[in-house]
Amino acid sequence: MPESSSAFSRVEFLVSAGASGGLPPPDAPELAFAGRSNVGKSSAINALTRRRRLAFFSKTPGRTQTINFFDLGGRGRLVDLPGYGYARVPQAVRAQWDQLVGGYLETRDSLAGVVVLMDARRPFTPHDEHLLQWLRPAGGRLLVLLAKCDKLSRSEREAALRSASARLVSTDPGAQVLLFSSHSGEGVEAAR
């Protein structure tokens, strides 16, 4: 079993944090999953870890309201962030999420990289662009997963990948872009 696969096989839920005081100590490298509401962050974590119900998801946008940490056998952590965008929640709750997620992304010393999920059918929404712009000063590794690619034809998938790669090369030259589908498994092993 490859090294990356074995790390994902020893994953377990660690903690949910609804406030910065509830975050675990920054004593292990963390890989955060970010993206708009309902794009498939939790499903991606489940696919990568080969677990069906590790990270909970819903068809209703905005269900993840805390930062959820998953331990990788003491070697690191996966971090499921609340989504941004069209979640139908009160403005006060949305402001609390923004403060929690923003504080995490800006100040977390153990943050080793960010996986940004975008819908392959509609990538680079204004919210996606805003997140990428916000992440640039922090540096760090960036992986963009074009999620739900199974809903596109082969030629549409190839065009989406070419377009996303070209768009990122000028602004985020170190970023990697992959087609990804939690449903079909496309891109899962490459993302691991």
N, C-alpha and C positions, 0 to 999 in steps of 0.2 A: 504494500500500500504506500503510495507517495507520501512524503512528509506532510504536505498540506492537507491531504485527506485524513491522515491519522489525527491531526490537531482538531479537525472538525468532528471527529467521531467521539471525542471525549467532552462534548459540550453539555453544559447544564445551566439552567436558569440560576442567576445569582441574586438580583435585586431589581425592584422598580423604584425609581426616584421621581417624586413629584415636586421636589424642591432641591436646590443646590446642596443643602445640608444633608440630604439623603444619598448623595453620590458615594460610591465605594471609594476607598483610598486609591489614589492614582499610582498603584504599585505594579501595574502590568500594562503592556502595550494594548491600545484599544483601536478597533476598526469600527467607525460609526457608519450607519446606513441612513442616508437622508434622501428625501424626495417628497413630491407633493402627496397629499392625502390620497390613499387608495391606489397608488402606483405599483405596490407589490413589495415593499420593504420587508415586511414580516414573511411573506411567501418566499422571498429570496433567501432569507436566513434559514427558513425551513428546508429549502432545496439544497443549499450549501452544506447543511449539517445532516442531510438525509433523515430528517425528523418531520413528521406531519404536523405536530401540534406543539412544537417548542415555543415559537413566537406566534401569538394569537393574532388572527386577522379577521376582518369583517367586510362584507360588501358595503357597509355604511362608512363613508369617509369620516375621518376624525376620531376613530375609536381608540387609537393609541394616544393616551393623554399623559403618559409618563415616559421617562427615559428608562428603557429596559436593558439590563446588562446580562450577558450570557458568558460564563466562564469556559475557557477552552483548556480544561485540565491544568490550570495554573500557568499556561504559556501565553495567555493573552485573553482578550475579551472581544466579543461582538456587541455592538451597542445599537439598539433599535430606537431611533429618534421619532418623536411625533411628526406627522406629516404637515406640510404647509399647503396653502392654496385655498381650495373651496370648501373646507370643512364647515358644516353648519353648526357652529358653536357660538355662545355669547362672546362678544368682543372682549370682556374681562378675562375669560378663559383663554382666548387666543393670545392676549397680551401676556398672560402668565406663561404660556407655552413658549412664546417668542423670547421672553426673558430667560427661561430655563435652558432652552436649546442654544440661544445665543451665548449665554454665559458658558455653557459647556464647550461649544466650538471655539470660543475665543480664549479661554483660560485653561483648558485641560492639558496639563503637561504630558499625560500619558497617551494623548491622541496621536496615533501613528499614521493614520490615513482615513480618508472618507470615500465611501462608495455612494455615488449619487445615482439614483434610479430615475430614469425618464421614460415615459411612455414612448415606445418606438414609433407609434403612429402620430404623436404630437410632441416631439422633443423640443427643448429650448423654449418653453413657455416663459413669459416674463418672470414668473416665480423661480424657474430653473436658472435663468440668467442671473437673477438677483443673488441666489445662493452661490453660484460659481464666482461671482464678483466678490462676494463677502468672504469666500474661502481663500482667495488668492493671496492676500497679505499674510495669512497664517502659514502658507507654504504647505509642506506635507505631501504625501502621496494621494493621488486622485484616480479613482477608477469610475468611469461612467458606464452603467449598464443600461442598454436600450431594452427595457422590459416589454413583455407582452409581444415579442417579435413574432410569435407563432400566429398572430392575427394578420400578418402581412404575407404577401406572396414572396417567392424567392427574390425576384427582381426588386421589389419594394424594400426588402430587408437589406439587400446589397446597397441600394441607393441611400437608405437611412444611415447605414454604417459609414459609407463614403462621405456623406454630407456632415455627419457629426464629427468624424475624424478631422475633416478639413476645417470645420468651424473651431475646434479646440486647439489645433496646432499653432495658431497665431497667439492665442491668449493663455493657454495652459499646455505648453509644449511637452511637459512630462506626463500628461494625463494619458491613460489608456482608455479605449472604448471597445466594448464588446456587445454583440447581440445576446439577449438573454431571455429565456422563458422558463419560469418555474413550472409551467404546465407540461411543456414538451421536453424539458431538460437541456435545450440548446444553450450553450455557453456556460453551463453550470461548472463543468470540470475546468474549463479555462479560467473562470472566475476564482475557483479554489486556488 
